[in-house]
Amino acid sequence: MSYDDAAYTERLKGARWKRVLNTQAPYRWNLRRLDLGYVLDVGCGIGRNLGHLDGNGVGVDLSPTSIAEARARGFTAYTAEEFPTCPDAQPERYDSLLFAHVLEHMTHAEARHLVGSHLLYLRPGGTVVVIVPQEAGFASDATHVEFVDRAAIKDIEDAHGLETVRVYSFPFPPAVGRTFLHNETIGISRKP
């Protein structure tokens, strides 16, 4: 890894004031309203989204330190190296795949490959959710590699024969994403 694993995990934990003010509330609400069923959270980090989903799924991440933190929080989580041989890596086991704030940490070709390499775990008719930061959020993190916009999400969906359901901006319109760090683009598609 080209970053300090332990430092990145600490950063994912967030500032205490953010936890006290519950700044994740709108994002938790948005994720829950998607009704994703049993989720494979690819790039789960410390398990924030698994928590938003009340632990209804399994997490996978490159970071051993983040996986250790996710497990300490009570979530089922594996490193990317462990996952393919674990009991939770069963074809068509999951109702949804979640790629939240992960695809921007790699090249577009790598992102396309990452999504494709996990589709075998998704049941037919299952949902793929991609969540990426918009312009200001992308620029705010030195670990971001390539900006992912609506066209890039559509390209990934098309490359794998996924059916686009919806692509939208949250919590504000896309123009706000040029200045507000936490505006996201969310792509939802279905596996035929």
Residue pairs with C-beta under 8 A, 6 or more apart in sequence:
1 62
1 63
3 143
5 63
5 64
5 65
5 66
6 65
8 63
8 65
8 66
8 143
9 45
9 46
9 63
9 65
9 66
9 69
12 45
12 46
12 48
12 66
12 69
13 46
13 69
18 24
24 48
24 52
26 170
26 171
27 52
27 170
27 171
27 182
27 184
28 52
30 170
30 171
30 186
31 49
31 52
31 53
31 100
32 52
32 53
34 96
34 127
34 129
34 188
36 53
36 56
36 57
36 95
36 96
36 98
36 127
36 129
37 56
37 94
37 95
37 96
37 126
37 127
38 56
38 57
38 93
38 94
38 95
38 96
39 49
39 50
39 53
39 56
39 57
39 58
39 94
39 95
39 96
39 97
39 98
40 57
40 58
40 60
40 93
40 94
40 96
40 97
40 98
40 118
40 121
40 122
41 47
41 49
41 50
41 53
41 57
41 58
41 59
41 60
41 98
41 100
42 60
42 97
42 98
42 99
42 102
42 114
42 118
43 60
43 61
43 62
43 99
43 100
43 101
43 102
43 105
44 50
44 59
44 60
44 61
44 66
44 67
44 70
44 75
44 77
45 59
45 61
45 63
45 66
45 70
45 101
46 66
46 69
46 70
46 73
47 59
47 69
47 70
47 73
47 75
47 77
49 98
49 100
50 56
50 57
50 59
50 70
50 75
50 77
51 73
51 75
55 74
55 75
55 76
57 76
57 94
57 96
57 98
58 76
58 77
58 78
58 88
58 94
59 67
59 70
59 75
59 76
59 77
59 78
60 77
60 78
60 79
60 80
60 83
61 67
61 70
61 77
61 79
61 80
62 79
62 80
63 79
64 79
67 77
67 78
67 79
70 77
71 77
76 88
78 86
78 88
83 89
89 121
90 121
91 120
91 121
92 120
92 121
92 122
92 123
92 124
92 126
93 121
93 123
94 121
94 122
94 123
94 126
95 122
95 123
95 126
95 127
96 122
96 126
96 127
96 128
96 129
97 115
97 118
97 119
97 121
97 122
97 126
97 127
97 128
97 129
98 129
98 131
99 114
99 115
99 128
99 129
99 130
99 131
100 129
100 130
100 131
101 131
101 132
101 133
102 114
103 111
103 114
103 115
103 130
103 132
103 148
103 152
103 156
104 132
104 133
104 138
104 144
104 145
104 146
104 147
104 148
105 143
105 144
105 145
106 114
106 145
106 146
107 145
107 146
108 146
108 148
108 152
108 155
111 146
111 148
111 152
111 156
112 155
112 156
112 159
112 160
115 128
115 130
115 156
115 160
116 159
116 160
119 128
119 160
119 191
122 128
122 191
123 191
124 191
124 192
125 190
125 191
125 192
126 190
126 191
127 165
127 188
127 189
127 190
127 191
128 157
128 162
128 187
128 188
128 189
128 190
128 191
129 186
129 187
129 188
130 148
130 153
130 156
130 186
130 187
130 188
131 184
131 185
131 186
131 187
132 138
132 148
132 153
132 184
132 185
133 140
133 141
133 144
133 177
133 181
133 182
133 183
133 184
133 185
134 169
134 174
134 176
134 177
134 178
134 180
134 183
134 184
134 185
135 147
135 177
135 178
136 177
136 178
136 179
136 180
136 181
136 183
137 177
137 180
137 181
137 182
137 183
137 184
138 144
138 147
140 181
148 185
149 185
150 167
150 185
150 187
153 167
153 185
153 187
154 164
154 167
154 187
156 162
157 163
157 164
157 187
157 189
161 192
162 189
162 190
162 191
162 192
163 189
163 190
163 191
163 192
164 187
164 188
164 189
165 188
165 189
165 190
166 186
166 187
166 188
167 185
167 186
167 187
167 188
168 185
168 186
169 176
169 177
169 183
169 184
169 185
169 186
170 183
170 184
170 186
171 182
171 183
171 184
172 180
172 183
174 183
174 185
176 183
177 183
177 184
177 185
